[in-house]
Amino acid sequence: MDEIVIIGGGFAGLSSAVYLSKSNHKVILLESSPKLGGRAYSFPVEKHDDFVDNGQHILMGCYPYTLNYLREIGSLDKLYFQKSLELNLVENGGEQLKLGGNSTLYPFNLMYALFSFPRFDLKDKMALTRFFAKLPFTPEAKLKDLSIEEWLNKTRQTGNARKYFWDLLIVGAFNTTAERASALVFREILIEMFLRGNKASTLIIPQTGLSDLYCEPSEKFLREKGNVVKLNERVTSFEIENGRIAKIITNKNMYSGFNYVISAVPVANYLQIRKNGLDENLLEKFEVSPILSIHLWLNNYEFNEKFYGFTGSFFHWLFVHEKHITLVKSNATELIKLPKEIIRSKVTEELTKYFPDFTGKNVKDILIIKEKRATFVSSLQFERARNSVKAPYKNLVFAGDWTNTKLPSTIESAVKSGKTAADKIEKLIKSE
Ligand SMILES: Cc1cc2nc3c(=O)[nH]c(=O)nc-3n(C[C@H](O)[C@H](O)[C@H](O)COP(=O)(O)OP(=O)(O)OC[C@H]3O[C@@H](n4cnc5c(N)ncnc54)[C@H](O)[C@@H]3O)c2cc1C
């Protein structure tokens, strides 16, 4: 039986471990922190008899790798699936608008959504229709040096199309601005979202905490099959023999006798391992972008929808949970620098603007979580860098949302990389 060491217990490490274990390989997973989940986990808030995620995570119908993985660990029934794409947009002043709705007639679902949206006039609709009609025929080569901003400008997208459609979509998918994100990756996800059937563009929201969704079921799956999951074990160094990793040294132990290694940690963490074999300057090319999540427990206030998108606000999304609500600010570079008290007053001010019957008195408690290194920025530079990284040792395979998946820094990219790494190891074993 081949033994494989997996470094890192986020979506990438856990999914690769589950797939390898399913194929009867013995896995040892080493995670440096006291919990699994990496950048996507939940924790209890005892005073409210509740639990929260470190940040709200949403999946999409076009996340086939993630949905397959969650099926493997028996977690699909912990998700809420939209039947067709529907976004509730809320404007300053409180007016609510629906984008999407009841059309299930693919490929007309997107056209129905855009043509029935009350803020789009003929010019907006024509600009969007022109864009989507040309999308399948836009070659990759034409986009490879363009930012999304440049692409949208070339296709003459209108102010309203930007405000009510493109800007929310871009910040949601890329956690950055259209100026910084790569048009090529955008093409890839637009095709996956809107040209792969009615379900692909729907949103899928976990109905439980992230740890209950995938960390605990994955750990149970692995342990039941006799694998080893070790927490609080930080990999600090490799020992190399004949171009292979022969020993892995952690803060507690030394491992040898394994056949293969998957590194499923972000680039910055990999570069901290001694004898990592990569050029340290690589790090400059992997910029990160923060996300600010604000969980609020309320007195006497009910929302009608499961989630809302804000138009023209510095907040982007509001999610309504059983006992709390979560406000999300993507691309939060400036806001996360502010002290929590100021953020708190901005939250109440903004909620009052968008939900006019909401007042500061409705806020019972607030928890602010700043994730400074939430995602990588899918810039042109990042795309070139991720393509160029090759594993420096014969028995090492990289996984993680930053690897060459053609997707932005998302759960789907992490899980796709985990499955791809597991498949690569299977191939290496067969070719021995
Ligand atoms: C607030 C927030 C909101 C987000 N929202 C969404 C969303 O709505 N939809 C979406 O698709 N994506 C979202 N993302 C992105 C998503 O969470 C990440 O893309 C994904 O979790 C990355 O998984 P990963 O396994 O590649 O990396 P990580 O989750 O970073 O996992 C790496 C693991 O390796 C461990 N590690 C590091 N160094 C070592 C070492 N030396 N030894 C041992 N272990 C080590 C770390 O502790 C960590 O557990 C969001 C991210 C954040 C932070």
Ligand as a Chemical Component Dictionary entry (heavy atoms), coordinates in Angstrom:
data_LIG
# 
_chem_comp.id                   LIG 
_chem_comp.type                 NON-POLYMER 
_chem_comp.pdbx_formal_charge   0 
_chem_comp.three_letter_code    LIG 
# 
loop_
_chem_comp_atom.comp_id 
_chem_comp_atom.atom_id 
_chem_comp_atom.alt_atom_id 
_chem_comp_atom.type_symbol 
_chem_comp_atom.charge 
_chem_comp_atom.model_Cartn_x 
_chem_comp_atom.model_Cartn_y 
_chem_comp_atom.model_Cartn_z 
_chem_comp_atom.pdbx_ordinal 
LIG C1  C1  C 0 -13.933 35.171 4.310  1  
LIG C2  C2  C 0 -13.798 34.303 3.078  2  
LIG C3  C3  C 0 -14.886 34.153 2.223  3  
LIG C4  C4  C 0 -14.774 33.361 1.084  4  
LIG N1  N1  N 0 -15.877 33.177 0.314  5  
LIG C5  C5  C 0 -15.851 32.261 -0.676 6  
LIG C6  C6  C 0 -17.038 31.933 -1.373 7  
LIG O1  O1  O 0 -18.117 32.468 -1.107 8  
LIG N2  N2  N 0 -16.963 30.987 -2.355 9  
LIG C7  C7  C 0 -15.799 30.373 -2.680 10 
LIG O2  O2  O 0 -15.804 29.496 -3.561 11 
LIG N3  N3  N 0 -14.636 30.674 -2.031 12 
LIG C8  C8  C 0 -14.638 31.594 -1.034 13 
LIG N4  N4  N 0 -13.487 31.885 -0.342 14 
LIG C9  C9  C 0 -12.210 31.271 -0.779 15 
LIG C10 C10 C 0 -12.029 29.864 -0.189 16 
LIG O3  O3  O 0 -12.221 29.863 1.205  17 
LIG C11 C11 C 0 -10.601 29.380 -0.480 18 
LIG O4  O4  O 0 -10.346 29.480 -1.860 19 
LIG C12 C12 C 0 -10.385 27.925 -0.062 20 
LIG O5  O5  O 0 -10.855 27.692 1.238  21 
LIG C13 C13 C 0 -8.876  27.608 -0.151 22 
LIG O6  O6  O 0 -8.637  26.274 0.259  23 
LIG P1  P1  P 0 -7.173  25.647 0.226  24 
LIG O7  O7  O 0 -7.287  24.281 0.767  25 
LIG O8  O8  O 0 -6.583  25.855 -1.113 26 
LIG O9  O9  O 0 -6.280  26.561 1.212  27 
LIG P2  P2  P 0 -6.418  26.855 2.777  28 
LIG O10 O10 O 0 -7.865  26.904 3.143  29 
LIG O11 O11 O 0 -5.614  28.075 3.032  30 
LIG O12 O12 O 0 -5.785  25.589 3.481  31 
LIG C14 C14 C 0 -4.408  25.455 3.723  32 
LIG C15 C15 C 0 -4.194  24.734 5.058  33 
LIG O13 O13 O 0 -2.807  24.461 5.231  34 
LIG C16 C16 C 0 -2.440  24.677 6.576  35 
LIG N5  N5  N 0 -1.000  24.940 6.601  36 
LIG C17 C17 C 0 -0.319  26.021 6.184  37 
LIG N6  N6  N 0 1.011   25.855 6.345  38 
LIG C18 C18 C 0 1.190   24.615 6.871  39 
LIG C19 C19 C 0 2.340   23.860 7.246  40 
LIG N7  N7  N 0 3.576   24.350 7.103  41 
LIG N8  N8  N 0 2.164   22.625 7.764  42 
LIG C20 C20 C 0 0.911   22.094 7.904  43 
LIG N9  N9  N 0 -0.226  22.786 7.551  44 
LIG C21 C21 C 0 -0.082  24.022 7.036  45 
LIG C22 C22 C 0 -3.287  25.902 6.967  46 
LIG O14 O14 O 0 -3.410  26.003 8.371  47 
LIG C23 C23 C 0 -4.610  25.584 6.265  48 
LIG O15 O15 O 0 -5.465  24.820 7.082  49 
LIG C24 C24 C 0 -13.553 32.716 0.776  50 
LIG C25 C25 C 0 -12.446 32.877 1.630  51 
LIG C26 C26 C 0 -12.572 33.643 2.773  52 
LIG C27 C27 C 0 -11.405 33.772 3.711  53 
# 
loop_
_chem_comp_bond.comp_id 
_chem_comp_bond.atom_id_1 
_chem_comp_bond.atom_id_2 
_chem_comp_bond.value_order 
_chem_comp_bond.pdbx_ordinal 
LIG C1  C2  SING 1  
LIG C2  C3  SING 2  
LIG C2  C26 DOUB 3  
LIG C3  C4  DOUB 4  
LIG C4  N1  SING 5  
LIG C4  C24 SING 6  
LIG N1  C5  DOUB 7  
LIG C5  C6  SING 8  
LIG C5  C8  SING 9  
LIG C6  O1  DOUB 10 
LIG C6  N2  SING 11 
LIG N2  C7  SING 12 
LIG C7  O2  DOUB 13 
LIG C7  N3  SING 14 
LIG N3  C8  DOUB 15 
LIG C8  N4  SING 16 
LIG N4  C9  SING 17 
LIG N4  C24 SING 18 
LIG C9  C10 SING 19 
LIG C10 O3  SING 20 
LIG C10 C11 SING 21 
LIG C11 O4  SING 22 
LIG C11 C12 SING 23 
LIG C12 O5  SING 24 
LIG C12 C13 SING 25 
LIG C13 O6  SING 26 
LIG O6  P1  SING 27 
LIG P1  O7  DOUB 28 
LIG P1  O8  SING 29 
LIG P1  O9  SING 30 
LIG O9  P2  SING 31 
LIG P2  O10 DOUB 32 
LIG P2  O11 SING 33 
LIG P2  O12 SING 34 
LIG O12 C14 SING 35 
LIG C14 C15 SING 36 
LIG C15 O13 SING 37 
LIG C15 C23 SING 38 
LIG O13 C16 SING 39 
LIG C16 N5  SING 40 
LIG C16 C22 SING 41 
LIG N5  C17 SING 42 
LIG N5  C21 SING 43 
LIG C17 N6  DOUB 44 
LIG N6  C18 SING 45 
LIG C18 C19 SING 46 
LIG C18 C21 DOUB 47 
LIG C19 N7  SING 48 
LIG C19 N8  DOUB 49 
LIG N8  C20 SING 50 
LIG C20 N9  DOUB 51 
LIG N9  C21 SING 52 
LIG C22 O14 SING 53 
LIG C22 C23 SING 54 
LIG C23 O15 SING 55 
LIG C24 C25 DOUB 56 
LIG C25 C26 SING 57 
LIG C26 C27 SING 58 
# 
